[in-house]
Amino acid sequence: MYMCPELLQSLPRCSTVLRRRRLKRFNVQVLRLNRMRRSRRTRKESKDRAMIMVGVKTEMEIKNWKLYMLNKSIIQENEKLRNKALLLHQENQALLSQLQNKFKTSPNNNNNNNNH
């Protein structure tokens, strides 16, 4: 069955119709692949973001813990200093009262000594 070339050219090409179908099918497949790649990429990016957030969270927890411990030691040191200040204040009050008692008795002794 040999056909002449003129007849072949006049008939609609089956190959073009098939080619169009293949192209449509290919385009649909490409679109699906692209969508799948995007979804995989976004899933991977979200996992990466989550890992970064976990890293940031643990970093923040470590910094928070260090600051908490520093704050606790400052509070303890402050309490020690407050106790020392209280003791010094009490000692100062005792010395002041002793000094006042000395001066109260001193003028009377001086007056008595001057009269003789």
Residue frames as qw, qx, qy, qz and C-alpha x, y, z in Angstrom:
[[0.000, 0.884, 0.467, 0.000, 0.00, 0.00, 0.00],
 [0.432, -0.095, 0.062, 0.895, 1.88, 2.86, -1.26],
 [0.120, 0.881, 0.425, -0.170, 0.26, 6.33, -1.10],
 [0.487, 0.574, 0.100, 0.651, 1.29, 9.22, -3.12],
 [0.365, -0.136, -0.349, 0.852, 2.86, 12.18, -1.31],
 [0.199, -0.276, -0.178, -0.923, 0.11, 14.59, -2.41],
 [0.645, -0.445, -0.522, -0.336, -2.50, 12.44, -0.80],
 [0.635, -0.291, -0.512, 0.500, -0.50, 12.21, 2.39],
 [0.187, 0.027, -0.156, 0.970, -0.19, 15.97, 2.57],
 [0.371, -0.349, -0.321, -0.798, -3.89, 16.53, 2.05],
 [0.680, -0.448, -0.577, -0.056, -4.92, 14.19, 4.87],
 [0.363, -0.834, 0.224, -0.350, -4.81, 15.61, 8.40],
 [0.433, 0.415, -0.744, 0.294, -1.77, 14.38, 10.11],
 [0.800, -0.469, -0.363, -0.087, -2.42, 11.90, 12.80],
 [0.673, -0.012, -0.363, 0.645, 0.96, 12.58, 14.17],
 [0.006, 0.407, -0.117, 0.906, 0.04, 16.23, 14.89],
 [0.668, -0.506, -0.186, -0.514, -3.05, 15.21, 16.80],
 [0.883, -0.250, -0.333, 0.217, -1.06, 12.64, 18.70],
 [0.484, 0.235, -0.266, 0.800, 1.72, 15.15, 19.27],
 [0.266, -0.533, 0.026, -0.803, -0.78, 17.64, 20.71],
 [0.830, -0.449, -0.231, -0.238, -2.19, 15.00, 23.03],
 [0.808, -0.051, -0.320, 0.492, 1.30, 14.03, 24.09],
 [0.226, 0.393, -0.189, 0.871, 2.16, 17.66, 24.69],
 [0.526, -0.562, -0.063, -0.635, -0.97, 18.17, 26.78],
 [0.910, -0.324, -0.257, 0.032, -0.24, 15.02, 28.73],
 [0.663, 0.151, -0.275, 0.679, 3.36, 16.10, 29.12],
 [0.046, -0.528, 0.105, -0.842, 2.31, 19.57, 30.27],
 [0.730, -0.536, -0.126, -0.406, -0.06, 18.06, 32.82],
 [0.898, -0.167, -0.268, 0.307, 2.71, 15.76, 34.04],
 [0.436, 0.329, -0.225, 0.807, 5.13, 18.67, 34.25],
 [0.333, -0.593, 0.022, -0.733, 2.60, 20.70, 36.21],
 [0.869, -0.437, -0.186, -0.141, 2.03, 17.80, 38.58],
 [0.797, 0.033, -0.265, 0.541, 5.77, 17.32, 39.02],
 [0.170, 0.478, -0.163, 0.846, 6.27, 21.01, 39.67],
 [0.583, -0.588, -0.053, -0.559, 3.47, 20.99, 42.22],
 [0.923, -0.292, -0.221, 0.117, 4.95, 17.94, 43.91],
 [0.622, 0.228, -0.246, 0.707, 8.40, 19.53, 43.95],
 [0.118, -0.581, 0.097, -0.800, 6.99, 22.71, 45.44],
 [0.762, -0.534, -0.092, -0.355, 5.13, 20.80, 48.12],
 [0.891, -0.106, -0.243, 0.368, 8.23, 18.75, 48.92],
 [0.396, 0.396, -0.193, 0.806, 10.29, 21.92, 49.02],
 [0.356, -0.609, 0.056, -0.706, 7.82, 23.66, 51.31],
 [0.890, -0.412, -0.173, -0.086, 7.66, 20.59, 53.55],
 [0.782, 0.060, -0.228, 0.577, 11.44, 20.47, 53.66],
 [0.139, 0.509, -0.133, 0.839, 11.63, 24.22, 54.27],
 [0.599, -0.615, -0.048, -0.511, 9.06, 23.96, 57.02],
 [0.918, -0.271, -0.205, 0.207, 11.09, 21.14, 58.59],
 [0.568, 0.266, -0.189, 0.756, 14.21, 23.28, 58.28],
 [0.188, -0.613, 0.039, -0.766, 12.37, 26.22, 59.82],
 [0.805, -0.526, -0.145, -0.234, 11.15, 23.98, 62.61],
 [0.851, -0.079, -0.221, 0.469, 14.70, 22.75, 63.23],
 [0.283, 0.436, -0.142, 0.843, 15.93, 26.33, 63.25],
 [0.470, -0.628, -0.040, -0.619, 13.16, 27.26, 65.66],
 [0.900, -0.378, -0.202, 0.077, 14.11, 24.30, 67.86],
 [0.676, 0.150, -0.197, 0.695, 17.71, 25.48, 67.71],
 [0.025, -0.545, 0.064, -0.836, 16.66, 29.00, 68.56],
 [0.701, -0.580, -0.164, -0.381, 14.40, 27.71, 71.31],
 [0.879, -0.267, -0.222, 0.326, 17.19, 25.68, 72.89],
 [0.446, 0.326, -0.143, 0.821, 19.57, 28.61, 72.48],
 [0.292, -0.608, -0.025, -0.738, 17.03, 30.86, 74.18],
 [0.833, -0.495, -0.215, -0.124, 16.49, 28.29, 76.93],
 [0.777, -0.031, -0.237, 0.583, 20.24, 28.11, 77.55],
 [0.171, 0.431, -0.094, 0.881, 20.53, 31.90, 77.66],
 [0.552, -0.604, -0.153, -0.554, 17.49, 32.06, 79.92],
 [0.880, -0.355, -0.275, 0.156, 19.02, 29.45, 82.25],
 [0.593, 0.141, -0.211, 0.764, 22.34, 31.32, 82.40],
 [0.100, -0.516, 0.011, -0.851, 20.55, 34.58, 83.16],
 [0.734, -0.547, -0.250, -0.316, 18.45, 32.86, 85.81],
 [0.837, -0.225, -0.278, 0.413, 21.56, 31.46, 87.50],
 [0.359, 0.299, -0.129, 0.875, 23.30, 34.84, 87.32],
 [0.371, -0.585, -0.120, -0.711, 20.23, 36.51, 88.80],
 [0.835, -0.462, -0.294, -0.046, 20.08, 33.92, 91.56],
 [0.714, -0.064, -0.256, 0.648, 23.75, 34.47, 92.48],
 [0.087, 0.437, -0.031, 0.895, 23.23, 38.26, 92.45],
 [0.598, -0.597, -0.210, -0.492, 20.25, 37.86, 94.78],
 [0.854, -0.342, -0.297, 0.256, 22.32, 35.69, 97.15],
 [0.518, 0.146, -0.165, 0.827, 25.17, 38.20, 97.12],
 [0.191, -0.558, -0.105, -0.801, 22.66, 41.00, 97.72],
 [0.752, -0.563, -0.279, -0.199, 21.27, 39.11, 100.73],
 [0.770, -0.168, -0.263, 0.557, 24.78, 38.67, 102.17],
 [0.263, 0.309, -0.052, 0.912, 25.49, 42.37, 101.71],
 [0.440, -0.619, -0.224, -0.611, 22.17, 43.28, 103.31],
 [0.817, -0.479, -0.299, 0.117, 23.04, 41.14, 106.36],
 [0.617, 0.009, -0.172, 0.767, 26.49, 42.77, 106.59],
 [0.012, -0.485, -0.084, -0.871, 24.91, 46.21, 106.33],
 [0.636, -0.627, -0.289, -0.345, 22.46, 45.32, 109.11],
 [0.806, -0.338, -0.263, 0.410, 25.29, 44.13, 111.37],
 [0.424, 0.191, -0.061, 0.883, 27.31, 47.28, 110.65],
 [0.264, -0.607, -0.198, -0.723, 24.28, 49.43, 111.39],
 [0.756, -0.584, -0.287, -0.065, 23.71, 47.64, 114.72],
 [0.727, -0.149, -0.183, 0.645, 27.41, 48.01, 115.59],
 [0.185, 0.408, 0.066, 0.891, 27.27, 51.69, 114.64],
 [0.484, -0.666, -0.245, -0.512, 24.21, 52.22, 116.86],
 [0.814, -0.463, -0.265, 0.230, 25.92, 50.47, 119.78],
 [0.581, 0.039, -0.092, 0.808, 29.08, 52.58, 119.41],
 [0.048, -0.548, -0.164, -0.819, 27.01, 55.75, 119.09],
 [0.634, -0.675, -0.262, -0.273, 25.10, 54.97, 122.28],
 [0.786, -0.304, -0.211, 0.495, 28.38, 54.21, 124.09],
 [0.376, 0.256, 0.022, 0.890, 29.79, 57.53, 122.89],
 [0.298, -0.646, -0.226, -0.665, 26.65, 59.39, 123.97],
 [0.763, -0.580, -0.284, 0.042, 26.81, 57.76, 127.41],
 [0.678, -0.078, -0.145, 0.716, 30.43, 58.83, 127.73],
 [0.132, 0.394, 0.083, 0.906, 29.64, 62.44, 126.89],
 [0.513, -0.678, -0.320, -0.418, 26.67, 62.49, 129.25],
 [0.782, -0.535, -0.199, 0.251, 28.85, 61.48, 132.14],
 [0.620, 0.178, -0.042, 0.763, 31.87, 63.56, 131.05],
 [0.010, -0.651, -0.045, -0.758, 30.44, 67.08, 131.57],
 [0.678, -0.688, -0.129, -0.224, 29.27, 66.21, 135.07],
 [0.854, -0.247, -0.077, 0.452, 32.72, 64.91, 135.91],
 [0.447, 0.395, 0.025, 0.802, 34.34, 68.01, 134.42],
 [0.278, -0.749, -0.099, -0.593, 32.10, 70.34, 136.44],
 [0.807, -0.583, -0.095, 0.015, 32.84, 68.48, 139.63],
 [0.789, -0.026, -0.024, 0.613, 36.58, 68.52, 138.91],
 [0.246, 0.567, 0.068, 0.783, 36.55, 72.28, 138.10],
 [0.472, -0.776, -0.130, -0.397, 34.73, 73.18, 141.35],
 [0.842, -0.474, -0.079, 0.245, 37.40, 71.61, 143.53]]
